[in-house]
Amino acid sequence: MKNIILTLFLLISASLLFAQDEAKKDTIPDGWATTGKLTFLANQSAFSNWQTGGDNSFAGNLNANYDFNYKKGDWTLDNKLLASYGLTNTKNDGTRKSDDRLELNSILGKKLKKNWSASFFMNFKTQFSDGYDYTDDFLGDNENFLTSGLFKPAYWSFGPGFLWKKSDNLYVNIAPITTKFTFLFDEIYTFNSDTHLFESSNDVKTFGVDPGDTSLFEFGLNLRAYYKFDLMKNISMENMLSLYSNYLEKPQNVDIDYTMNLVMKINNLFSTNLTFQTIYDDNAYSGFQVREVFGLGVNYNF
């Protein structure tokens, strides 16, 4: 675990040092500035008399990435809304959810000197709809066991700190006094791989929330970093990293949430998109969670 954190820190440090020579001076005028992209990713497969086997399938993912930022004098307010939802349909399994994310990030900053500002950040994340665990289909109808949903769980964190911002495409916010809540407003289930049984949140601790409770309070250190750059012409990479250490319990078990969006532009309408996300949170799972979405995208900029 320590080696993973050290590697991430070195990668971020190298990226920041490399980008310092490339980032342009901030010349954003006062007022609101908005930019966003709506992308629909699709992939499909079909088989007819295919002797080696295959299952007809179609998958679609809708993604929104929207920035609405405000600046007035030494004050800045940066907001980023991330939303995605995906469904997969196969002949054997029917329609299942393949992606679900709703997240809002906000950072209020008051400039101190050069690239440094006093800051206050807020992050909220949950999902849109109910989800189920299909890892062991031999159990039958897994849809009897709800594993996630709106506010099942939801995370809300906020706190003061310091913002280092070179540009809208490169910044790091350090919040050493962060309050974090985990909400769990209804019963959900988790799958126990040892017993091959689903366990209710009313009976066992789930996402760190004690049985029967609806929330978990944590207090610790939060670091958030954002870096977007062009790998080469028409290929851009967006990186978002969040680290959190809970002072109150096992501070050495640092929560990690890293997302990489790689966009390979074909023209103004079409692109090939790759999203990779990995999460380490021992309250939710004892190892790394990984999500990867790849497909041809139809884009609408607003």
N, C-alpha and C positions, 0 to 999 in steps of 0.2 A: 504494500500500500504506500509506504513512504517513497519507494522508487518511482511509483506512478506519479505521485504529487510532485516530486523533484523534476521528473521529465517534463510534466506540463509547465512547471514554473520556468524551466530553461527554454522551452519552446516559446512561451509568451515573451520572455525577456529578449530573446533573439529577434522575435518579430518586431517588438517595440524599438529596439536599437536600429534595425534595418529600415523601419518606416519613418524614423525621425528625419532622415535625409530626403524622403519622398513626399511627406505630407505638405500640403500647401497652407499658407497662412490663412487663418480664419477671416474671411471678409463677408460673412453673412450679415445682411442688414437687419435692423430691428423689425419685429413683427413675427407673424406666423409663417412657417415654411412647412409644406406638406408634400410627401411623396409616398407612393405605394405601388404595389404590384399584386395582381390577382392572377394565379396560375392554376390551370387545370392539367393534371398529369394523367395519362392513360396508358395502359398496356393490355394486350389481348392475345390469346392463343386459341387455336381451333384445330381439331383433329377429325379426320374422317377415314375410316378403315385403316387406321395407323396401328400396325401390328405390334409395335414395341410399347404401345400404351400411351395414354395421355388423357387429361381432363380439360374440357373446354372451360375457359375462364375469361373474365373481364374484370379489370380493376381500375378505379378512378379515384383521384385525390384532388381535392380543392384546397389551395393554400392562399392565404392572405398575409402580406407583410407590409405594414403601414406605419410610417413615421409622421408624427405631427409635433413639430418643435416650435418653441417660442423664445424670442430673445429681445431684451430691452436693457440697454446699457451693459452693466456688469452681471445682469441676471439672465440665466438660461433655464429653460424647462424642456427636457428631451423626453419624448414619449415614443414607445415602440409597441405596436400591437401585432401579435403573432397568432394566427388561427389556421388550423388545418383539420380536414375531415376526409376520411377515405373509406371506401367500401370495396369488397372483393366478392365476386359471384362465381361459383363453380357449380358444375352439374351435380356433383356428389354432395357438397356441403351447403349449397344455397348461398345466401348473402350474409356476409360477416363484416364487422367493422375492422378496418386495417390501420386506421390512423385517427387520432382524436386529440386535439390540443387547443387550448385557449389560454393565452398568456399576455399580460400587460406589464410593461416595465416603464417606470418614470424616474427621472433624476432631476431635481431642482438644484441649481448651482449659483453661487455668488462668487465672482472672480476675486482671488486674493492677489496673485502675481503670476505673470507669464501664463503657463498652462495649468496652473493649480486653482481650484475653487473649493470653498466650503460647500458641502452638498447634503442633500437629504434624498434617499432613494426609497422607492416602493416597488414591490413585485407581487403580482397575484397570478396564480395559475391553477387551472382545473381542466375539466373536459366537458364536452357538450352532452353526450348521451351515454346510456348504459353500455357496459362492456362485459364480456364473459371470457373465461379461460378455456381454450379448446385443446390444451396440450395433451389431454388424456381422453380421447373421444370414446374409448371403450366403456366409460362410465355411463354412456347414453346421452340423454338430453342435458348438456352442460348449461343450457339457458335457465335451468332451475337455480343456478348459482351465480348471482350478480357479483362481479368483482370490482366494478368502478362505475362512476356516473357523475352527474353534475353535483359538485360539492361532496363527492364520494371518491377520493378526498379532494380538498382544496387547500392551497398553501398561500399564506399572506405574510410577507416579511417587509420590514421598514426600519429605517434608522439613519442617524446623522453620520457624516464621514467626510472624506476628501476625494475630490474628483480631479484626475489628471486627464486633460483632453487636448489632444493635438489637432483633431478635426472631427467632423461628424462620423468619419470612418475609422477613428482610432481613439479609444479612451479606456481608462481603468478607474473604477470607483471602489474605494476601500472604506467599509463601514464597520468599525471595531465595536460598536454598541448597537447590535441588531436584534430586534424583537421578531420572532417568527411564530406563527400559529399554523397548526395543521387541523383542518376541520373534517369531521366525518359525521354527516348529518343523517345517515341512514345505515341500516345493516348491510354489510357486504361480506363476501367470502374470500378466503385465500386457500390455495391448494397446497396441501402438505405432501411433498414428494416422498416422504418416508412412509406415511401411512396410506398414501393414495386416497385421501379423503379431503373434502372441503371443510374448512373450519370457519365458523361465524365470528364476526367482530364483536358479537355479544358475549362470546366465550373466551376469545384469545386476543392479545394485543395485536392491533392491525395498524400499519403505518405509524407505529409509535403510540397510538391512542389506546388507553387502557379499556378493557371490556366495559361496555355500558356508557362510557364517556363519549362526548361529541367533539372534543378538541384537545390539543396538546400544545403547551407553551414551551418555547425554547428561547434562549438568550445567548448570543455569540457574535462571531466575526463573520462578515460577508465580504467577499471580493467578487466583483463583476468586471469582465473585460470584453471589449468589442473591437474587432479588427476586420475590415473589408478592403480587399485590394484586387487588382487584376493580375492573374497569373501570366497571361499573355493576351493578345488581341482577341476580344469577344469571349474570354473566359474569366469569370470573376469568382472569388471565393470569399464567403462571409463566415466569420468565426464568432461564436458567442460562448463565453465560459463563465460559470458561476461556481464559487467555492464557499462552503459554509462549515464553520466549526462551532459546535454547541458547547459553551463553557460549562453548562450545568451537568452534562453527562457525556462521557467518552469524547473529550475534545480532540483526541488524536484520530478519531474516525471522521475524517473530513468528507462532507457530502460534495459530490462532483456532478455538474450538469453541463455537458459540452455539446454544442450543435454546430455542424458545418453544412453550409449550403453552397454547392458548386453549380454555377449556371454557365452552360456552354451555348452561347447565342448563335442561332442559325440565321435569323433575320429579326425584324421588329415584332413579329407575331409568334414565331416558333423558337423553342430552345430545348436542349436536353438538360434535365435537372437531376442532381443527386443530392439527397439530404441524408446526413448521417448524424445520429444523436446517441450519446451514451450517458447513462446516469448511474452513479453509485450513491446509494442511500440505504444504510443498513437497517433503518426503520421499516423500509418497504421490502428489501430483498438483500440477501447476504452476499451477493456478487454484483457484477455489472449488468445493467439492463442495456440492450442495444436495439436501436430502431434504424432502419435503412429504407429509403424510398427512392426509386430510380424510374425515370420514364420520359416520354416526349411531352413537352409542355406547350400549352397554348396560353400566351401571356396578354394581359391587359394592364397597361400602366395608367395610374391616376394620381 
